[in-house]
Amino acid sequence: MSLPAVNPIQLEILRNRWRGIAEEVCAAMIRASYSPNIRDRFDCSTALALPNGEIIAQAEVGTPLHLGIMPGVIRSVLAKVPLAQLEEGDAVITNLPYPDGPGHLPDVSMLSAVFHAGQPVLLIVTTSHHVDMGGYAPGSMPFGVTEIYQEGLQIPPIKLFSRGVMNEAIYDLIRQNVRTQRELKGDLMAQWAAATTATKRVLECYKVATAPEIARDLAAILDHAEASMRAGLAQLKPGTYSFEDFLDDDGAGGPPVRIRVKLTVGGGELVADFAGTSPQVAGPLNARISAARACVYYAMKAVVDPDLPSCAGAHRPITVLAEEGSLLQARFPAAIGNANILTDQRVVDVILGALYQCAPKKVCAACSSEMNLTNIGGINPATGGYFNFVETYGGGTGACHDLDGEDGVQNHLTNTQNTPVEVVERSYPLRVVRYGLIADSGGAGKFRGGCGLVREFLFLGKLATMTLSSDRRRFTPWGLDGGGQARGAHTYLISADGTERELPTKTVVTLRHGDRIRIETPGGGGWGAPSERTREAIALDQENGYISPDFARQHYGHSDA
């Protein structure tokens, strides 16, 4: 007997029910996590998937990069640990980017299955950015490395939990290779707890609906997402659109790194071809194609319909291509640790640059487009134990055709929060001495780009190692439709004796007691000719401290100061 089709009202209720489970699971993981990077910054994600690996729901609070990579994580895990080998209470973990998996080693994914009537009916996947995975420098995202073996511990898909019991031998092996052992256990157990929450909520659904009804509902959610994406793509002007941008360098002394895309739109489908992108580089900016897919999925959802369900159905009309051995499909064992931080962010700007040619009113100018990672690790004199502070910083977003850019916010793939000043100073030997927006950092235009931010730390420990991962100093964020470019990234080390020097954008340095680090992130590009900005808007920008009188005179031709 066939089941009746799901009507539109039921479909909306159903897709939000499953999304609600994903959101609750992510909230449970955040609240149970130990490290500020997850507990306060939300650097984690969750997803629900069918046994065949198709994502049916994801938590919107998660990072778009994690979410887009999760299909690859599932493929990687099930290739090594088939579904037939999973039992109730099992949990498989991995952090291995090759051939498919998390974007870099600090991202540890955990997969488990929900069983109903003795059969696996759903997969639960979580990804958390753990604050250390060993390797050359604290945080496991260093520069000065050329292969993944130097970046940290690689964990192939392996059962950490079997029938609800942790494998202590495997856990001990992992713990021995990381610097922040307390955070490791707390954050892993939070992922395990999140899977337990998911199992409870999914089984509740099977108490109010039969297995065939749920199978029908989930298929309907996927089909609806596919139809919505195809309808949105059909609204774009058919054609082929190309764009390119550059990373300043590869962090290993190499030249600028090209990222190029050709988008082909037509027939309700899209092909994103990254042919022409630079070959893989020596430094740790390489990525795998799963990350490129994540960038395309994110950009198309943002442009086509931000309310589209984040599920496999929405991805069916999209094809992503990258040449083997290129920056976006690097060969093992290329270093990969900072692709999440820099490369993937730039990929999104390149996609939006191409989409501007067919949907100009649905994109923004270039954003800060680098996560400006600062990672400081060493011995905390207050505890005698190892600490590792990891944080990425927001910047300006690009202006739109009718709107100024946002100031000092995380943008594109990160979607994380800042670590509150009180948490930083309570948890680490650091004092925040300055935090605010940078005047004159956004691009001028009829609509101005958002301002970058500045954060300055005083180091109170004896000795620490700092990794800096930034970009956009040489190739600063571009404007659109005549809008101006934004100011790029700058970081300064001020020694205890007052000597100040600007650091390279990608480096590992030693900090000593009394040193200060001042981080300045890029702004966003402007939109439209600066001559078209109203005097009232310029005056308000000066009043709010977004621009100076000199900037107003230079870029707008007058100042009210």
N, C-alpha and C positions, 0 to 999 in steps of 0.2 A: 504493500500500500504506500503510495507516494505521499510525501508531506506537502502541505500547502506552502506556497512561496512566502517569503518574508516581505511584508509591506514596508513602505518607507518609514513609517513611525516606529515600527518594531526594530527596523534596521538601525535607526539612530539610537534607540535605547540600548540595543545589543552592543554596538561598537563602543559606546561610552561605558557600558558595564565592564567590558574587557579592558578598555583603557584604564578605567578606575582601579582595576586589580593591579595593573602594571604600576600605576602611580602610588598605590598603597605599599606595594613591595619596595619601591625605591625609597619611599619615606621611612619604611621600617629599617632599611639598610643604613640610611643616613643617620637615623637616631641611635642605632646600635654601634656605629663605627667609632673607632678610637682616635684616629688621626684627624687633626683639624682640616687636612686637605679634603677629606670626605665629609666629616661631621659639620664643618662650617662652610666649606667651599662647594660642596655637592659635586665633586669630581668623580662621578659614578653614573651608571645607567642600568636599566633593567628592560627585559623584553620577554614576551610570551610567544612561543612558536609551536606550530604543528609538529608532529613526530617526523614529518619529512623535511623539516627545517624552515618552512615558510613562516616568517614573522607575522603575527596577527595583531599585536598591540605592543606599544612601547610607551615608556613614561616620558612625558614632554619635559619634565624637569631635568632629564639626563642630557648629556652632551651629544649634539648631532653627530659628531665624529664617531663616538662609541656606537651609537645606534646604527649608523650606516654600515659599520664594519661587522656587526653581530651576525649577519648571514654567513660571512666568511668564517667567523668563530665556530658556528654550529657545524659547518661543513668540515672544518678541521678536526673538531672533536669526534664527530660521528665516523670520520674516515679511520680514526685510530681506535675508538671505543664504540663499536656499532650499537645501535639501539637494543639489539638482542642481548647485549652484555650488561645493560643497565637494569638495576633492581631498585625497589623502593628504598630510599635512604642513601642512595649513591650520589656522589657529586664529583664531577670531573673538572679539574682546573687546567689552565694553560695560559701562558703569556707569549707564545711563540708566533712571531709575525709570518714566518715562512712555513709552508707555501701560502697559507691563508690563516688569519687569526688577528689578535689584537695589534694595534698600530705600533706599539713599542713595548719594551720589556716591563716597565712599571705597571702597565695595564694588565691586571690579572683577571681573567674571565672564569666563571664557574657555571657549569651546566648540570642540571638535574632533571629528572622526569617525574611527572605526576601520573600515578597509576589509578585507574578506575576499573573495577571488576577484573583485576589482574592484568590489565593491558595499559601500556603507556599511552596517554591521551594528549599530553601537552609537555612541552619543554620549557623550563625556566632558565633564563640566562641573565647573569649579572656581570658587570665589569666595573672594577674599582681601580683607581690610580693609586697604587701603593707607594709610599714615600721613598722606598729604597728597594732595589733588587740586586745590590752588590755592584761589582765592577769597578771601573777606574776611579770614579768620583762619587761622592754622596749624591743620591737621587737618581743615579743610573741613566743620566741623559747628558754625558760629558761631550766636550769637544776635545780634539787631540787624539781621537780614535778613528780607525779606518775599517773596523770589522765588528760584527755584532758580538763576537766573543769578548771584546773588551768592555762592552756596555753593561754586562751583568749576567745574572743567572738565567738560563733558558729552560723553561719548563714545558716539555711536550705534553700533550693531553694525557692525564694520568688521574686515577681515582684518589682523591684526598680523603673522601668518606666512602665507606662501604657498609651498606645496611645501617646507616646512621652512626657508625663508629669511625672516628678519625684514624687514619693510618699514621701513627706517631713517627715511624721511621722516615716516611716521606716528609712530614712536617719538620722533623729535626734537620733533615738535609737542607731544606729550604731556609730554615731559620739560621743555620750556621753560616749561610752565605750572604745574609743581609745585615745591615748595620743597625736598623731600628727594629729590634725583635719584638718589643712589646706592641708596637703599632701593627706589626705584621699579623700577630695572632688575633688581636682585637678586630682588625678589618676583615680578615678571612672568616672569622666567626660571625661577623655581621652579614657577610654574603650568605653564609649557611643559614642564618636566622631568616634572611629575606626569602630564601627558597622555601623555608618552612611556612612562612606567612602565605606565600603564593599557593602552596599545596592546599592549605586550608581553604582559601577563597575559591580556588578552582573546583574543589570537591563540593563546595556548597552549591555551585551552579548545577552539578549533576544531581542534586537533591530536588531541584525544581524543574528540571528538563531531562528528557531522555538523551542517551548518547546519539541516536540518529538526529534528533532535533538540534543538538549542539553542533554536530558536524555540518548540518545544513546552514546553521547560523554563521559559523565561521567561514564557510565557503562564500556565503552571501557578502560578508564584510570584505573579503578579498576581491570579489568580483566588482563590488561597488567602488572600491578604491581604484581599481584598474579603469573602470568606466569614467570615473571622475578625472583621473589623470589624462586619459585620452581626450576627453572633452576639453580640458584645459589646454593641452598641447595643440588641439585643433584651432584654438583661438589665436595662436601665434602665427605670424606671417611666415608661410612656407619659404624655405630657402636654406642656404649654407652660410654660416657666419663664423668668422675667425677672429681670434684675439690672442695677444701674448703679453706677458709681463716677466719681470726678472727678480730673482733673489739676488741680493748684493754680491754674495760669494757663497762657497760651500763650507766655510769654516775650517778648511784645510789648505788655504793658500791658493785655491783655484779661482778662475774667472767668474763673472756673473753667470747665473744659472737660469736658462730659459724655460718657461712653462708656456706651452702653446696648446690651444684647443680649437677644433673645428666642430661646430654644432650643425647638424643637419636635421631640420625640422620639416615634418610633412606627414600627412596621413594619420595624424594622432599618435605619432611616434617621434622619438628623438634619439639620435646617435651622437655621442660625445667622443670624438677621436683626438687623442693627445699626441698624435704623430707630429714630430718636429720639436718636441720637448727634449731637453738636453739628455745625453746619456747619463747613467748613474755616476755619482761623484764619489770622491774619496772621503769627504766628510759625512757626518751622520744626518744627512738631509734626505736620504733615499726613502722611498715608500713602496708599498705594494698596491696592486690595482684595486684591492678592496677599499683602500682609503680614497682613491679617486672616485670610486662608486659612491662612497659616503658623501663626498663633496657635491657630486652631481645630484644625488637624491635630495640633499638639503636645499641646494639652489633652486631646483625645480619645484619643490614643495613651496618654497618662499614666493616664487614668482607665479606659479599656476594657481595655488590656493593654500594659504597657510593652515586652513582647517582640514586639509586632507588627512585621512587616517595614516599614521606612520606604520605601514605594513607592507608585506611583499606584493600585494596587489598593485599598489601605486608604482612599484618598480618594474612591473612587467613590460610597459611600453618603452623602457629606457635601456639602451645598450651603451656600454662604456668600453673603449678600446685604448690600449697603451702598448707600445712596443716593448718586447722582452729586452731587458738590459738597459732600459731608459730609467730616468729618475723616478717615474711612477710605477715601474714594474721591475724593480731592481733584482738582481740575481744574488742568491745567498753566497757568501755571508756579508754582504754590504752592510755598513753601519746605517742604522735606521732611527736612532733614538730621538732626533729632533724634527722628524717629518711632521708629527702631530703638531708641534709647536709653531713651525714656520711654513714648511712646504705646503701642507694641506690648506692652510689659511689663504695662501696666495693662489692656490688652484681655484678657490671660490671666487676671488676677485676676477680671475681670468674668465671664468664662466659668465659672471655677471657682465663683464665687458663685452662678451660676444652677444649676450641676450639683449643688451642695450640697442643693438642694431635691429631687433625685431619686436621688442617690447620696452621701449624707452621709459614708459611711465610706471614700469613695474620693478625697476632696479634702482640701486643707489650708486653713487660714485665710490671709488675705492675707500675701504675702511682702513683702520690701522693695520689690520691683516697680518698681525704677528702677535703671538701670545705673550711675548716679552717675559719668558721664564726667568725667574731668579731662584736659585737653589743654594742654600747655605747649610753646610753640615759640619759637625765636629763634636767635641765633648762639651756638654753643658756643665759649667762649674757649680750650678745649683744642685745638680743630681749626681754628677760623676758619670752619667751615662751618655750614650750617643744621642744626639738630636739631629734632625734633618728638617729644615724649613723649606717647603716648596710652594711656590705661588706663581700664577700667571696674572698678568695685568691687562686691564681694559685700556682702551684708547678712544679716539674719535671715530664715529661712524660717518660714512659718506653721506652727503646731502642727496635728497631726492628732487624730482622735478617741481615739487610743491612744498618741500619741508626741509628745515635745517637738520643737520646731522645731530646725533645724540653725543653728549660729552662724557668722556671717561667711563665707558661701559665695555664689558666683555662683548665681543661681537662674533658673528658667524659660528664657527664650529665649537667654540668652547662652552658658552652658556653657563659658566661657573660663577661663583660669587667671589668677593674679596674676603680675605681673612680679617675679621675685626681687629682693630688696634689692640683692644684689651686681650684678645686671645693670643696674638703674637707676643705681647710683652709678658703674659703669664706663662706661655709654653716654651719660649726660646730665649737665649741670651741676646735679645735684640730690643732696641727702643726705637719706636717710630717718632722721628723728630719733625717730619714734614709730610703732608698729604694733601693734595689739592689738584686743581686743573691748571694747565699751562696756557697762559694767554698767547694769542697769535699763532697757535699751533694748527688750527683748522684752516682748510683752504677757503679762500675768498670766493664769493659768487653771489648771484641773485639769492641763492640759499647757501649759507655757509656750512662748511664741514664742521663736525664736532671737534672739541678740544681733546688733546691727549692729557694724561695725568702725570703727576710727579709724586714719587714716594721715596722718602729718605730714611735710612736705618743707621743707627749707631750700634756697632758690634761690641758687646760687653763680655764676651768670652776671651779665652787666651789665644786660640788659633782655630781657624776654620777654613774650609775649602768652598769657594763659591763658583757655581756654573752660571753663566749668563748666556741666554739664547734669545737674540733679538735680530731685527733686520729693518729694512725700509730707511736706511740712512742715505744710501746712494740713489735708490729708486723709490722716491717718496710717493705716498698715496696720490693718485691722479684724480683730477676732476672730470666732469662731463659737461657737454654743451657749453663750453667756454669757461667752466669753473676752474678755480685755481688749485694747484697742488698744495698738499699739507706739509707740515714740518715732520721730519723723520724721528727715529729713535736715537736717544743719547743716554749713556750711562757713565757716571763719574765715580772714581774712587778717591776719597779725601782721606789721606793718612792722618794719624793722630797729631803729627807735627804741622798740619795745615796744608801740606802739599796736595795739589789736586791734579789728576790726570784723567783724560777720557779713555775709557776702555774700548777695545774692539767689540763689535756687536756679538761675536761668538767666541767665548773664551772661558778658561778656568783659571781662577786666581786665588791667592792665599789672603785671608783676612787676619789682622792682628787686633789686639785689644785697642779700642779707641778709634778704629777706622770707621768711616762712614761711606755708605753707598747711596748715591742719588740716581734714581731710575726715572727717565723721562720717556714716555711712550708717544707714538705718532698720533697725529690728528687724522681727520677724515677729509677727503677731497670735496671741493665745492661743486655747485651745480649752477650753470647759467652765468652770463656775463656779470662781473662785479658791478658794472655801471648801472645795472637794473635793480640793485638792492635799494630799498627805501631808506631815506634819511632816518626815519623813525626806528627801523631795525638796527641801523648802524649805531645810533645813539644808545639804544637799549643794550647792544653788545658791549659798548664801552662802559656803560653803567654797571653791568653785571661782571665786568672784568674778563670777558671773553676775548676782546681785542684791545690794543692800546691806541692812543691817538696817532702815534706814528704809523701803525699798521693801517689805520683808517685812511690816513692821507696817502700812503703809498699804494694801497690796493683799491680804495674807493674814491680817491681824489679829494676827500674833505674829511674834516673831523669836527665834532661838536664840542671837543674839550678845550 
